[in-house]
Amino acid sequence: MTHRDKGRFAAKHPSEKKANPNIARLIDKYAKAGKITCNQSFMIAEELKIPPAAVGVAIDMMEVSITHCQLGLFGYSPERRIIKPVESPVPALAVAIRCAREVSAVSCAALWEIAAANSVSKLEAAGTCEALGIKIRPCQLGAF
């Protein structure tokens, strides 16, 4: 969901779906002014030993906005995204990204693994995708 969907995040889930109370408690702990960072969302998943997608569903059901995507794709102000194409992609990184892509996109999860395996930041990996014209989706939290 995008910024235009603010206040309607729950609509992408079945109407009977409810936020897990354990997850909701931690979202309430970290969220400020109806917003929670991508990093905080992953901290919750790690603390509860659950998939990030489960945290993303609870965030949606609570109508909380996710900010500061660790790949720089959304949630920044005022420009919304901070991702920029790298000028000279690292060849090994570019090959790994091209190998991991499915059709025209690479998943957020795969990109995190590629960044770790190549000892580069998540932002550099995302910037390499931008330089190569490869989209990143889906988001591990379900934001896109």
Steps between C-alpha positions, in 0.01 A plus 500: 500500500617850433472832678175555309353199684569642846214410729395207281785254550270242662294488181758276333417221749178303562255701712497237777879523541614649831843609622671242720496646855866413570613669182264795556645557848850538357381716211338730758830503691706611197254702292498877536220715357363206299836417344755223547832455324589203285785422740269503803261268316783253445601531866148392593517202264835398647384544860188289442681258266236544230517585129516871416181457294305422820616830647407675176145364517460625857639840400244518219213392725596772749520760218859586592731635228841343442779753459870494416512196274845349545536486121415870470183435299242681713421680822740792490417867508472712298610299195330172610783281368875538538616224266735621228663297223863421572740645246714191456331176606734247661517222237452209744206676662339571163537135397348378827204736461442399139512132599252553784243693302177339397368650177579870553525519880706374791337448838585713800603184690730384220656845476573503876675162464697619198610815686618294799679244282682778311578709812316807372226707655136437417488849347793423271333177388176690434693770315652230283149380414412856403808523277411168336133591454387210720196553722494382861188313607340358700575668833557264794250703705244514220528874449538450122 
